[in-house]
Amino acid sequence: WDCIWDELIVKGKGLKTVYDRPGTEESYNFSAEMLEEMIHEIDRLISKYNSSEWSSKETANRLVELISEHRLLIQAELIEVNAGVRKLSENDFLGPKEREERRRLSLKMKAKQSGSMNTGDGTKEDYSEYFHAVEKSLAKKRREKMKMSAIARGKTG
């Protein structure tokens, strides 16, 4: 086995695995929403494999032990995310609610910077008076143009 180990692992011959990919050590976080869903699913699995139907199976007991430990790690991560100790980025695993909240805040910031009507929080600044005045001015110009046109036709007709 030593020579197979040397050839495949040490010398890197053979099939590439997920561990051979560049950037596999990237760090990422999950949003509170995603972590809560994970805890919910782990609780479901613990309940299932802790039931009397599975309690006599050693593999089920070991699975419950392992995922119970993992649940503690996820709960600790959830506490860190909720406390702001773990800062989430756009590259993290964000749930739909977190993404929507970030989108809304981004729109609000852009609206403030550009002076846009849409503030991102569902409210809009009221520019109706301005547009009403513009519409009245355009209508007045159209009427004047029509009068001038009628006068010009009268002189030529």
N, C-alpha and C positions, 0 to 999 in steps of 0.2 A: 504493500500500500504506500510505502514511502515514495517510490518513484512515481506513482500515479499522482500523489499529492503534489510533488515537486513539479511535475509537468502541467497539471491542470491549474493549481492554485498559485504556486510560487512563480512559475514562468508564464502564467496567464494564457496557456493554450486551452483550447476547448471552447465550449459555448459561453457566451457572455451572460451574466446574470444581472439582476436589478442592482446588485452591489457594485457592478462595474460601470454603471452610468455616472456621468459627471453630475455634480450638484445634488447627490442623494442625501447630503447632510444638511440640506436647507431646513431652516427652522420655520415653523408656521404655527398659527394659533387658530382656535375655533371661537366663534362668537358664543355668547351666553345661550342664545337660542339653540345653536347646534349642540352645545354641551348638555343642555337640558333634555334634548331629544335622545342623546346617547344614554344619559342616565335612565330615562324612561325605558329605552330598549333593553338596557342591562337589567333593570328591575324585572322586566317581563321574562327575560331568560333565567334569572335567578329563581323567580317564582315557578317557572315551568320545570326546571331541572332539580329543584329542591322539593318537588311534590313527591308523594308516596309512590307514584308510578315510576319514578326514576331513582329514588333514594337507595335502592339496592345495587345500583350500578356504580362501580368505582369511577368510571370515566365521567359520569354525571356529577358525582361528588367533587371530583378534581376540577371540573369545569366551573362549578359554583364557587369553589375556592378561588380560582384564578380570576374570574370576572368580578368577584366581590372585591378583590384587591384592586383591580383595574377601576372599579367604581369609585373607590377612595381617591385614586389619582385624578380622575375626572372631576370629582367634587372639589378637590383642592384647586384645580385649574379654574373651575367655575367661580370659586371664591375670589381668585386672583383677577379674573376678567371683570367681575362685578365691582371689585374694589378699585379697579383702574391700575392695578399693578402690572398686568399684561396689557400692553397697548396693541390694539388691532390695526392692521393695515388693509389696504385693498387686495393684497395678495393672500390674505388669510381666508379661511373657510367661514364665510359669513352667511347667515341664514337670510331668508327673504325679508324679514322685518328689519334686520340690521342694514341690509343693502338699501331698502326703501328709505330708512331714516337718514342714511348717509347721502342718498340722492337728493332728498328734500333739503338737507342742510347745505349741500353743494349748490343747489339752485338758489337758495336764499342768499348765500354769500355772493354768487355771481350777480344776482339781481341787485344787491346793495352796491356792488362795485360798478355795475353798468347803468344804474338808475332805471332798470327795467320795471315794467308794470307788475310782473309776476314776482311775488316775494317768496314763493316756494311753500308757504304755509297755508295756501288755499285762499288767501286774501289778495286783492288787487287794488292798486291805487286807482282813484277815480279821475280819469282824464276826459270824461264825457263832455264837460263844458268846453274844453278846447276843441274837440272834434265837432261839436255842435256849431261853434263859431266858424270853423273852417268850412263846414258844409253850407252855412248861411252865406259866407263870402263867395263860395263857388256858385251857388244858386243865383246870387246877385249878378255875378259876372256873366253867367249864361243868359239871364234876362236882358242884360245890357247888349250882349252880342246879338241876341234875337231881334231887339229893337233896331240895332244898327243895320242888321240884315234886312229887316222890313223896310226901313227907310231907303236903303240902297236899292231895293227892288222897286219901290215906289218911284224913285227918280228915273230908273231905267225902263220901267214898265209903262 
